[in-house]
């Protein structure tokens, strides 16, 4: 039960159970208001049963059911009367808390502040790879629509390049451009951060109080890097030999550490899934080892890979080639080994390791450590009515349409689809979302589907890549004929693709709505 206070004496939450009613009573609530009609979903407790539970605990209970999209002024009047009559503090609930919040606003007769509300055909939350590409694909097909992108950052990054920065192949500046320079022509850039959603009212609220109203909503704000989930990590990042290619400012430090290390112990870690670019944790290991091999110092370095998971890579077809490099570099694999703490000054990392069903804590000394942080859905997504049980935007895996709100779509790292979270996935998803959003605006059902495609160019050495391309269920989805590139084997041509071809395709193709090798697949074709 997640409770959010929205006014003195009033809080809201999602669906309550009888156990939640008891918990609310123990927290000091005096009254409960149910704003959710009975029978909206299977297994939902009835208002009558919840009312009996509340009254048995000495709480007041009122039933004011409202249907999404059909809330009337009369409903607001009923809410006002209930709040005036019931003892505070009051806990109101519906499916997500959004309807209860809307009723409270109506009960207060709160008008939207002048100049703070705007209406668009399409609002896109997130101006990263997925958001920019989707907007460009939409406007390429329907330039007359009003489209807004909510994005607080002034900078835009080509994040797949950070692995190459850490290896000294790219400069950090090569991966950065201004957000303004990539914003599609015709888009209204809303410089700010989204804070909450009211899908029944077709509204997005920003942290500064502005409200955007939409006909269709696209949600793609990326994923949250949870640096604080590892004790001591944030304080020591960028010093004491602790680095990560998952941050623009730290990737150059990775390169410096690799160049300076002539002997000792190097640790590389991988957190629980999901993470963006699942191959990146081991990419940094391979490229570091390749550089140490060329420098003639690899034999003096104890290389350790600590993976929270139980396998080296989730698609078995690529594992033999990767294991060849693990053996070549004499890297030691530690599976089911989760990084939980770092003491930077002492250069000690603590892992929780699972052995024979038992979990124990093990401390490892290091001279350098490359850390990949745990990753979760952004807070404002995880705590919203759009979220799936795992916290990500709940979408149909094929159409990328929200499962409960048909005018909402999600893609990129923030959506619940089970594909690998990679830039290549977003490149394929963006055109699918674009045509499905336009179909919905025309009163039609989705017309395109997504097969889960993702690509992970596994940089196994300087100049060679194992080009992993796969979709839902680990199905291999190669883009090239086997005689040209066999993705299960290391290839110099794949390195050329990563090093030379993909960056301009990103900047001048994907972000411009040019769907080279990414045309949306029509349902049924």
N, C-alpha and C positions, 0 to 999 in steps of 0.2 A: 504494500500500500504506500504510494507516494502522495504526500499531502503538501499542497502549496497554499500559503496564506496570501490572499489577494486584497484583504482589507482588514482593519481592526475588528476582531470578533468573527471573521468569516474566512474559511479555508475551503478549497475544492480538492477533489481527487477523482480518480477513475473508479470503476465498478467496485463496490464493497461486497464483502462476504460477511456472514454472521461472525466469523472470527475477527474481521476488521472492525465490526461494530463494537465488539468487546475491547479491542485495542484502542479505538477512538475514545471510549468511555474512560479507559485507564489514563489517557493523555489529557483528560479534563474537558472534553467536548460535552456540551449540554443538550445539543439538538442535532438532528440529522434531516437533511432535505434530499429526497430522491428525485432527480430530474430525468431519469432514464425510463422509458416505457418498458413494461414487461414484454418478454418474448423477443427481444432484438437478436439474441443469439442463443444457441443451445447451451443448457446448463446454467443460464443466468438466474441467480436467486430472485424470487418474486419480491415485489415491494411489500406485500402483506407479511411475508415471513421475516423480512428485514425489520419491518415496523414492530412486529411482536418481540423480536430480539432486543430492539432499542428500548421499547417500553419496559421490558423485563429488567433492564439495567438502569431504569430511571431516566432515560433520555426522551425528549420530545421528538416526534417523527412526523414529517409531512411529505406527501407524494404530489409532485408537480411535474408530470411527464411531458416532455417536448420532443418533437421529431426534428432531426437535422434539416435545415433549409426551410422549416415551416414554423419558426418561432414568431409569435404575434405579440402585439402590445399588451393584450390581455394576459399572456403568460408572464410578461414583465410585471404587470400589476399584481398578479398572484404571488410572485417572488417577493415583491416589496412588502406585501401584507404579511407574508410568512416571516420575513426577517424582522419585521417590527414586533410581531407577537411572540416569537420563540426566544427562549433564554440563550444568551451567548456564552461561550463561543459556539458557532454553528459550523458543521461540516456538510457541504453540499456535494453531490456526486452525480456523474452520468457515466458514459463509457470511458471518457478520457479526462473529463473536467472542463472541456471547452464549452459545452452547452451551459453548464452551471455558471461559468464565468460570464458568458454572454447575457444570461438572465440577470446576473447581478448588475452588469453595466446598464441594462434596460431599466432595472429597478431604481437605479440612481439617476436616470434620465441624463446620462453623461453623453453630450454630443462630441463628435470628433473635433479636435482643435482645428481651427481654420488653417488651411495650407499644409496640414500634415498628412492628408489622405489623398492618394492618387490611384487611379484605376488603369489597368493594362489588359490587353488581350492575354499576354503570357508574362508571368514573372518567373525568373530563374534564380534560385538561391545558390550562389557559388560561382565565382568567376575564374575557376581553375580550368584545367584541360577540358573536363566534361562540359562545364557550363558555357565556355566560349565556343567550343565546337558545336554544341547543340544550337546555340543562338545563330551561329553562322549558317548552319544547315537549314534552319527554319526560314531565315530571311532570304536565303537563296531561292526558296520555293514560294515564299509569300512575303514580299518586301513591304507590303502595306500594313502589316500588323504592328501594333504597339508592343514592344518587348522591353522589359527591364531586367537587368542583372544586379543582384545584391551582392556586393563584394567589398570588404573593408580594406584589403591590401592594395598598396600602391605598386607593388612589384609582382611580376608573374615569372614562374620558374619552370624550366624544362627539367623536371625532377629525375627522369631516367638517366640524365647525364651526370648525376652526382657520384655514381659508382666510378665513372671514368675520371672525374675530378680527384677522387680519392686515390686513383692509380697514377695520377700525373699525366693522363692523356688529354683531358680537357682542362681549361682554366675555369674557375668558378664563374667569372663574368660571362663566359660563353653560354651559360645556362640561364641567364637572367635578362629580362626586358621589363620595361614599364608596363603596368596593367593598361594604361591608356593606349599604348601602341598596339595591343592585341584585341582591344574591344571592337567588335564588329560595328561597321557603319550602320546607323539607324537604331542602335540600342541605347536606351537610357541607363547609364551607369549610376546606380544608387550606392554611393560611398557610405557604407555602414554595415553593421552586423545584424543578421536576423536573430530574433530572440524567442519567438513563439509563433504558433500557427492556430488559426481558428478555421478549420476546413469547412465547417457547416456554414460559415459566413464568407468563405472564399477570401480570407484575409491572412496576411503575414505581418507580424509586428517586428519593428526594429528596436534595438537596444535604446535608441534615443527617443522613442515614442512615436515615430512615424508609422503609419499604417499603409500597406499596399493592398489593393483589391485586385483580384485576377479572375479571368475566365478559365485559364488553365495554369497550373503550377508545375515547374520542373525543379526537383530538389537534388542538388549535387554539391554539397559543401565540403566533400572530402572526408578524411578520417582524422581522429584525434590521436596524436602521439602522446602516450601517457608516461612521460619521463618520471613522474613522481611515484609510479607503481614499483620502482626499484629503489630501495632505501639507499640514500647517499649519492645517487647518480647525478641529479641535477647540479649539486654543488661542485662536482669534480669534472663535469664535461668540459672538454677543451684544455685540460691540464692533467698532470700526473699520468700521462699516457692513456687517457680515456677519451675515446673519440666515437663518432658515428657518421656514416655517409647519409644518414636520414635528415641531416640539417645542412643547409647551404653554407653556413659559416664554419661548420666542423669538417666538411669533406677535405678542404686543403690541409687541415691538421692531420688527417689520416695519411695523406701523402708524405707529410713531413716526418711522421713517426716511422713510416715504412722505410724511408730513405736513411733515417738516423739509426735504425735498429741493426746492429751487427751480430747480435747474439742474445739469448735469453728466451723468455716465454711470451708467445703471442696468443691471446684468446680471442675467439670470435663467437658471438652468441646469436641465437634465434629464439624469439619469444613464442607464446602460443599463437595459433592462427585465430582469426584472420589477420593478416598484415598486408600492406601494399607491397607489391613485387616480392613474392615469396622466395624468389631465388637470390635476392640482393644480399642477405646475410652471408651466403657462401660465395657469392661473386667477389665480395671484398677479400675473402680469404684466398681465393684462387689468384686474383691479380696481385695481392701482396706477396704470395709465394712465388709467383712468376718473376716479380721484381727482385726478390731475394735470391732466386735461382740465378738470374742474370748477373747479380752483384757478387755471386760466389759465396754467399753467407747462409744459404738455406739450411745447410747441414748443422749449423750452430744454433738454429732456432727451433724451439719446441712449439709446434703449431697445434692448437687444440680448438676443436669446433664443438660448442655446447648447444645442442638443439633440444628445445622443450618437447618436440615431437619425437615419434618413434622411427621415422625413416628419413633418409637424406633428401628426397624429393618426392612429391606426391604423385607424380606420373611415372610409373615404373619403367617405361620405355627409355627414359633418359638417364636412368641411374647407372647402367654399366659404363657409359662414357665418363660420367662424373667420378665414379669410383676409380677409374684409371688415373685420374688426376689426384685424387685423395692419396693413392698409393705412391704416385710419382713424387708428390710433395711431402710424403711421410707425415700427413696430418692425422691426428688422432681424433676419432669421432666419439662424442659422448651424447648418446640419445637419452631422452627423458631426463634432461638436465636443465633446470630452469634457473636463470640468474635472478636472485632476489635482493642482493645488496652489494654495494661497492664501497670500500674504504680507499679513497684516492691516495691520500698521503702515505698509507701503509702498502699501497698497491696490492690489495687483496680483494678478490671477488668471492662472494658466497653463492653457492648453488644448492637448490633442492634437487636431489637425485633420487630417482625411483629404481630400486633394485629388488627383484624377487617380490614385488608387491609392497615393499616397505620404502618409505621416504625418509631420507636423512639429509642433513646439511653438511656440505663439504666446502672448505675454504681452499682457494687456489691463488697462488701468487702470480703476478704478471708484470711484464715490462711494458707491454701495450695491450689494450683490449678494445675491440670494436664491438659496440653495443647497438643492438636493434631494440628499441623500446616496445613494450606491449602497446596494442592499438585497439581503440574502441570507437564507437560512434560518438560524434560531437554531443555535448551535454544537451543542447537545445533540441537535438533530434531524439536522443534517447528518452527524454522526458516529455515528449510530445505525443499527440494522438496519432501521428504518422508512423510511430515506431512498431516494429515487429518485436516479439519476445526477446530477440538478441540485441535490440536497441537500434538497429539500422532501419532505414525507410523500407516499409513492407511492400514489395512489388511482386507482380507476376513475373516469373523468371524469363518468360518468352517475350511478352509484350512490354515489360518494364512499366506497366500501368499499376497504380496503387490498388491493392486488393479490396479496399473499402471506399475509396474516394476516386471515382472514375476520371475526374478532371485533374488528377495529380499523377505525375510520373517521377521516377527516380532512376539515377544512373551513377556510374563512377563508384568511388570507394565507399560512399555513404549508403548505398542501397543493399538490400538484403539478399540479392541474387548470389548463388553459391559459386559464381565464377571467380577466377583468380583476379585480384584487384591490381590491375596494371594499366598503364597508359594505353596499351594496345587494345585492352578491353573497352576503355572509354571511347577510343577511336571508332570501334565497331558499334557501340551502343548509341552514340550521338545521333547518327542518321535514323536509326530505328525509332528513337524517341521523337525526333523531329517530325517524321511522317505520321506517327501515331497521335501526337498532339494535334497536328493539323486535321487529321481525320476526326478526332473528337470534336474539335471546334466546328466541323462541318456536320456534326450530328451522326457520325459513323463510328463503327467499332474499329479497334486497331487493325492495321493492314500489314504490318511488318513484324517479324520476330527475330530474336537474338538467340544464337546457339551456344552462348557461353564462351565464345572465343576469347582467349588471352594469349599473350606471347611473353616469354621470359628469355631474352638472350643471355644465356649463362656464359659469362666471360671467363673461360677456364684458363686462359693464358693471354699474354700480350700478343694479339694478332690472330686469335682463334676463339670461336664461340660455338657452343652447343645451342642451337636455336630451337627452344622448346615452344611449340604452338599446340594448343589443346583447348577443348571446350568442356561443356558439362560432362561430368562422369569420367573425366580424363581422356575423352576421345581425342585422338590425334587429328589436328586440323591444319596440315601444312599449307602454306601459301604458295610454295614453289614445287615444281616436279622433283622427284627424288634424284634424278640425274644431275640436277643443278645444285640443290642443297638438300642433303640428308640431315634433317634436324636432330637425329639421334647420334650424330658423330660431330666432332669438332671440325669447324670449317673456317677457312680464311675469308671466303665470300660473305659469310655471316658477320664476320668482324667488319668488313667493308660496309655492310648494311648498317650496323650499329654506329660505327665511327663516322661515316661520311654521308650516308643516304638518309637515315631517319631524322636527324635534327632539322634539315630543311623541309622534309615532309611534314614535320610537326609545325614549324613556324609558318610555312607558306602553303601548306595543304590542309591539315586537320583544322587549324584555327581559322582558316578562311572558308570553311565549308566545302572544300574540294575533297571528295570522297574517293580518292584513289584506293582501289582494292578494298573499299569499305561501303559499297552501295548497300542500302537496306534490302534484306531478303523479304520478299512478299510472302505472306502466309498462304500456304497451299501450293506454292510454285516449286 
